[in-house]
Amino acid sequence: MADPVQLRCCGASGCRAAGSEVLRQALEQAAPAGVGVKSVGCLRLCGRGPLVAIDRPGESSGPDAGPPGDSLLFGELRPSEAEALVALALGEGGGALADRQLDLRQPFFALQHPVVLESCGLIDPTNLDDALAHGAYGQLRRVLQECSPEQVREQVKRSGLRGRGGAGYPTGLKWDTVALQPPGPRLVVCNADEGDPGAFMDRSVLEGDPHRLIEGLAIAAFAVGAEQGFVYVRAEYPLAIERLRLALEQARRHGLLGAPIDGSGFQLQLELRVGAGAYVCGEETALLASIQGERGTPRPRPPFPAEVGLCGAPTLINNVETLAAIPAILRRGGDWYAAIGTEGSKGTKVFSLSGAVLNPGLVEVPMGTSLRTVVQTIGGGVPGGTGAHGGVKAVQTGGPSGGCIPAPLLDTPVDYERLRELGSMLGSGGLVVMGETTSMPALARYFMGFNVNESCGKCLPCRAGTVQLAQLLDRFVARRATLADLERLEELCHMVGATSLCGLGKAAPNPVLSTLRYFRHEYLAACLLEVTP
């Protein structure tokens, strides 16, 4: 039986780095009988960690209460304050820690629409019983007893869900492609190789609600006729790997993986594969090569992995956020999900908000929400920022493959097509806010340096072109460039993008091209302009 008063201590990587494990241990020592303490996933407002939520009987858990189930939330806590926090949980202590209490009615919480994150921050990710009590595996069990694979795929198509890894391909159509291949083995793969600088959406799901991912992947396997699958996670996520490995073991012991699942005729063997950290392994064909024990380099497409994938078999590849949305879609129906967002970009999107922003953290909002709402209303804007745009100069979306959206365009709705029109992309969901003092050529140089280091070297345009672009950008950063350098920079960007083999090389010039498009004056200011006598 659950304790009437619960203290939920954020156990995600961000808060752990701020000392949440020591704080949790202090709370456990200070808590009397009737007060429970548990470690949970990300409580979202990462910049104020370590965070602790207090749940007391009879208190509101409605939409004004912030993250689902929260009654009170405190941030920037120290282990020495554990006794005062327990006293507050018991209704004692008066105004103690009042300066640490966070307003759960503030826009950061009130404007969020958790679907993928609905249980993250509520459950103990290491406790299967806690996950089951919050509905984990309920849709997998229902699907196996009541639905055909075709019915599952139809609901996913009705939802309008598109791949959340960046490309935005319709998920239901991808599932159909795999399912309708000629008879033979099929496989499913979760791409959890999140590598964009500033991105931590997938990591937060893996750390905070791993059973949701496993359930979504199992439903996908049933829908396409696969009996074997893999979750591919980068080695830089040790906590996510630890919790996912434990969750897989728990699911197997509970009969939710293996053969048969929950007494049905369906079986699924899932394995965890840890990548060495190469960014290019986020590309589908490079990821499959890595799983097979080969060097992680891309191959030409077609054929696509949905036709010829792992070990030559049709292979469904989806990312963490895409699969984590599946249980909610099946529980409430594809039409419910399709009613959220815009006509072309349905549902919600999880963003990791970082950079020059007051409230860095994890944000889930309906597609179509404006960048201004996310950055300035939810994120609080640039600390101390003034002027029409509150000190925001630009927002970088899409990681090293994306671009920079200038402050005057912050009213742009977040959707696949609109961001592409502006020379950027939605990507996996990293949003990095730039203040007015940011040098845009220097920012472009940073991302180009990242691509230089992460290029697999298989194709010449990416291997040599990114190095040459970085060298040209060095001249602009040092303010020793010429107009001829500017012309060469643009020409080389277009050549690399047009002739590279895979998405890494094709998109590598995007940060340069977008900064040239909107901040060309900064490049011109860095040129040594020739003056005719």
N, C-alpha and C positions, 0 to 999 in steps of 0.2 A: 504494500500500500504506500502510495506517495506521501511524503511529508507535507503537512498543510502549508508550510512556508518553504519556498525553494529559492536558493541563490544559484543563478546560472553564471558561471565564470567563463568568459570567452577564452577558448583554447586554440584559436587559430594562430597561424604563424606570426602575424603582426603583433597581437597581444602577448604571445609567448616571448617575443623579443623584448617586450616592455616589462616582462616580469610576472606574467599572469599565473605561471605555475607555482611560484613561491607564494603569491597572493592566495591561490586556491588552497594550498596546504595550510596557510594561516587561518583561512576561513573554516576549514574542516576542524582544526583544533579549537577554534572559538565557538563553533556552533553547538548548542545544546540539543537534546532530544526534541524532535518535532521540527527541526530546521535542517533541510537537506541542502547539500552542496554538490553541484555537478559541473563538469567541464562540457561546454557546448561549442558549436561552430561559430563562425564569424557573426558578431553582433553589428557589423557594418560600419560604424563610425570609427574607422581604424585610427584616425589621427588623434583620438582621445583615449587610447588604451593605456593600461588594461581596463577593460569594461566588465562590469558585473550588473546583471539584471536581478531584480527581486520580484518574485511572484507571491502575493498574499491572497488568501481566500476572499472572494467577494469583490475584488477590485477589477476594474475594467480591462478587458483585453480587446476592445473594439478598434475601429480604424484610427481613433485619436490616440491610441496607446503605442504607436510606433510599431516596431517589430512584433509579430503576432505573439500574444500572450504576455508581453511586458507590462508590468505595473509601475516599476520604478527602474531607472537606469542611472548608473554612476560611472564616471570615467576618471582616468588619471589617478587611480588608487594606489596606495602603498600597503605592503603587508602589515605595517604597524597600525593601520586603520581597520583591520579585520574585526576587532571587537566592536568598534563603533558601527560598522556596517551591519553586523549581526543584531545589535541593539535596534537599529532602524528597522530591520526586517521584522522584529518582534513588536514594532510600534512604540519603541522607546527611543530616547536620545534626543528628542526635540529637533533642534536645527543643526545637529551635527552633520558635517559633510555637505551642507547645503550648497557650498560653492562647487561641489563635484557632481551634483545632480544635473542630469541632462533633460531638457524639455522635450518630451516625446511627441509634442504637438508641433514642433518646428518642422519646416518644409522638408528637411532631410529625411524624416521618417514619414510624415503625412502624405507626401506626394509619391511615395513608392508603391508599386503594385507587385508584391511578391508572388510569383508562380513557381519558378525554379527554386527560389530561396525560401519557400513557404515554411519549411521545417528546419532550415539552417539557423542555428542560434536557439532553437527550442530543444532539440534532442541531444543526448550524449552520443556522439558518432561511434563510440566504441561499444555501445550497448544495444544489441539487436532487439531486446524486449522493448526498450524505449522507442526505437524506430517503428516496431510493429504497432505499438500503442498509438502512434501518430499516422498510421495508415500505410506503412511501408509494405510492399509486395501485395497489397490488396488488389490492385489492378492486374498484376500478373496472374494471380489465382483466378480472378474472374474471367480473364481472357482465355485461360487454358480450359476452363469449364464451359464457357458460354459462347465463345466467338471463333470464327474461322480466320485464317490468316488474311483472307480477302477483306473481311469486315474490319479488321484492325487497320489495314492499309487505307481503306476508304475513310476512316475517321481521321487519320493523319493527313490525307489529302484535303479533306473538308476543312481542317484546321488552318490550312495555308502556311503551316510551319516551313520555314526555309532554313537551310544550314547556317548555324550560328558561328561557324569557324571562319567566315569571311566571304566565301564565294556566294552564299545566298541561294544555292540551288534548291528547288522545292524538294523537301524531304520525302514526301509521299511518292513522287516520281522516281527518286533514286531507289526507294524500296521496291517499287514495281519493277524497275530495270533488273535488279538482282533476282527477285522472285520469279520473273518470267524467263530466265535463262533456261537452256536445255537441261533436262534432268541430270543430277549429279550433286556432289558436295558443294555446299555454300558456307561462307564464313562471315562473321561480323567482327569489326574492329572499332574500338573507341579510341579516337585520336585525342589523347590527353597531353600532347607534347606542346604545351603552352609556352611560347618563348618570346613573345613581344615584350620589349622593355616597358615597364609600367603596367603590365597586365597580370591580374591575379584572380580572374573570375573563376576559371576552371579549378584552380588550386583551392579556392574557398569551398566549392561544392565537394571536391574530393575529401577535404579535411573535415567538413561540417555535416555532410549527408551522403556518405558513400553508397548506402543501400539504395538511394534513389537512382543513382547512376546504374547500379547493377540491375535494378528492376527495369529501367528503360532499355538497357542493352538486351536483357532477356526477352522483353516484349518484341524488340526489333528482330531478334533471332527467330522467334516464333513466326513473325509476320513474313519473313523471307525464306523460311525453311532451312535455317542454319542450325547445326548442332555443335559447333565449336566456335570460340571467339577469343579475342585478346583485348586487353586494356594496355595501351602503350603510354607510359608516363616517363617524363624526363627525370634523371637522377637528382637534379637540383631541388626536387620536391620531397625530401625525406619524410616529413610528417604525413603528407598525402599518401605516399607509398605505404607507410606503416599502417595507416588507418584503412586504406583500401585492401591491403593484404589481410588484415584482421577481418574486415567485412566479408571478403570472399570465403574465408574459412568458416565464419559463422553461418553464411548462407548455405554452404555445402552441408554442414552439420545439421542444419534445420530442414534439409530436403528442398531448398529453394534453388539449388544448382545441382548438376549431376544428372543421374538417370534413375527413375523418372522424376520430374519435378512435381511435387505436391500431388502425387498419385495419378498424374495424367500420363499420356503417352509421349510427351515431349521431353527431350533431354538436352542439356546444354553444358558443355565443359568450357569454363572460362579460365584463362591464364593471365597473369600479370607479367608484362615485359617492361623492363626498365631500360630506357635509352641512355646513351652516353652524353646527351646534351647538345647534339648538333642541331642548330636551328632549322636546317634544311630538312630534317626528318619530320617536320610538321607538314611537309608536302607529301601527298598520299603515296606516291610510288616510292619515294625515298623511305617513308615509314615502313612500307611493306618489305622492302629490301632489308631494313634493319631488323625487323621481326624474324626474317629468315636467316639471320646471322651474317648477312652480306654487308658490304660497305653501303652506308646510307646515301645513295645518289639517285636522283630522279631518272626516269626513263621517258621516252617520247610517248605521247598519247594522241590518238587511240592506239591500241585498245585501252579503255578505261578500266579501273579496278572493278567496277560493277560487272564487267564482262570477263576480264582476265586479271585476277588479282593475286592474292596470297597463294603460293604453290600452284598457280594457274587456274584456280577456282574463282568463280564469281564472289566478290567480296564487298560487303557493305561497310563503308567507313563513315562514321558520324563523330562529331566532337562531343565533349562533355555536356555543354549546355543544351545542345539539340536533344540528346538522349534524356537528360534530366527533365525536359519539358513533357515527355511522353506520358508518364503516369497521370499528371494533371489533365492532359488532353483527353485521355480515355475515361477518367473519372467524371469529368464534367461535359465531355462531348466536343467534337471538332468545331461545331458551330459556336460554342461558347468561346473558344480560343480565337476563332476568326473574327469575333465581334470586338476584340481588343486590337488596337493599333490602327493601321491605315489600310487602304484597299490593296496596295501592293506589298506591304510589309506588315504582316499580322503578328499578334501576340506581344510579348514583352521582350526586353533585352536587358541583360545584366552588363553593367559597366564597372570598370575599376577606375575611379577618379583620383588623379594624383597631380603632382606639380604645384604650381603657385595658386593654391586654392585653400580656403579656410577649413573645409570639411572633407579631407581626403577619405575615401572609403569605398564601400561596395554599394552599388545603386542598381535597382531593378525598376524600370519604368516601361509604360506602353510604348511600342514603336510609334514614331510620329511625334513624340515629345521633342520640343526644340532644344538645341544645344544650350541656349540661354537659360532655359529652365533647369537643365541638368547642372550647368556650371555655376550660374549665379544664384538661382533660387535654392536649389537643393545643396549645391556645393558651397554656397556662401560667397563665391567670388574670390578675388585676390585680397588677402588681408591688407587693410589700409588702402585699398585701391580707390581711385576717384575717377571722375569724368564720366562720359556717356556710357562707357563699357566697363566701369568699375575696375579699371586697371588691367583688364584682360587684353592682351595683344592678339593672341591666336589660340586655337585649340587643335592639338594634333590628334588625329583619329587614325586607326588602322595600323599603328605600329610602324616598323620600317617599310612596310608596303603601302602605307597611307599617305596622307598629306596634311597640310596645315590650313585650317579654316580661319580667316581673319575675323576679328571682333565685329565688324559691321555686318557679318553674315551669321551671327549667332542665333538669329531667329529661324535658321534652317531646321526643318524637322529631321529627326534621326530616322532615316530609312535608306535602303540600299541604293535606289536610283538617284535620289537627290544628292547624296554625298558624292556619288560617282560623277554627277554633272559638275560638281565643284572641284573636281580634280583630286578627290580623296576617296576613301572607301570606309565602310563600317568596320571591316576587319572583325577580329574576335571580341572587341569591346573595350580596349584600352583608350582612355581619354586623358591626355596630358595637357594641362593648362599652362600657357606661357604668359608671363608678366610683360609689362611694357619695356623692360630693359633687356629682354632676350634678343640676341643677335640671330636673325634667321639664317644667314649663311653658316654660322657656327652650328646651329641646330641641324641644318642639312648635312654638314660635315660629320656630325656625330652619328646620324643614322647611316650615312654612307660608310663610315668606318665599321659600323656593326655589320653591314652587308659584306664588306671586304673580308672580315674575320669569319663570317658564317658561310661564305660561298663554298660549295663542295669542290669547285674547280673543274667540273666535268666539261663545261662548255666555255669556249674562249670569250664570248662577249661578256659573260658575268665574271669570269676569272680575271681577265685583264681590264675589262671596261670599268668595273667598279674601282679598281686601283687607280686608273687614270682619272676618273671622276673625283676621287678623294684628293688626288694631287692638285687638280684644278681648284677644288674648293679650298684647299690650304692657301692658295694665293689670294682668294677673296677674304678669308679669315684674317690673313696677315696684311690685308689692304695693299697688296702689291700686284693686283690683277690688271689686265688691260681689256679693252673692248673686244679684242680678238679672242681673249680667254672666255669672255662671256658667250661669244658666238660658238666657240668650240664646245663649251659646256652644254649648251642646248643641243647641238648636233649629236654629241656623244650620248646624251640622255635618250634621245629618240632612237639611236642605233642600238643601244643596250636593251631598251625595252622591246624593240621589235624583233630582235634576233636571239635572245636568250632562250634556253631550253625550257626552264620551268618558271613557276610563279615568283620565286625569289628574285631571279635576274630580271624578269619582265617588269616587276614592280619596284625594283631597287631605285630607279630614278624618280619615283613619285614624290618623295619629300623635296627633292631639288626642284622639280617642275612646278610643284604647288607654291613653293616659296618664291620662285621666279615669277609666277603668275600674279601673286598678290603683294609681294614685297620686293619687286624688281629694283626699286630705288635704293635698297640697301646694297644690292650687288653693284649698281652703278656708282654708289658712293665709295665702294672699295676699289674702283678702277683708277689707275693712273692715267687720267685722260690726256691725250696728246693735244697740245695747244699749237696752232699754226701761227708762226710769226707774222 
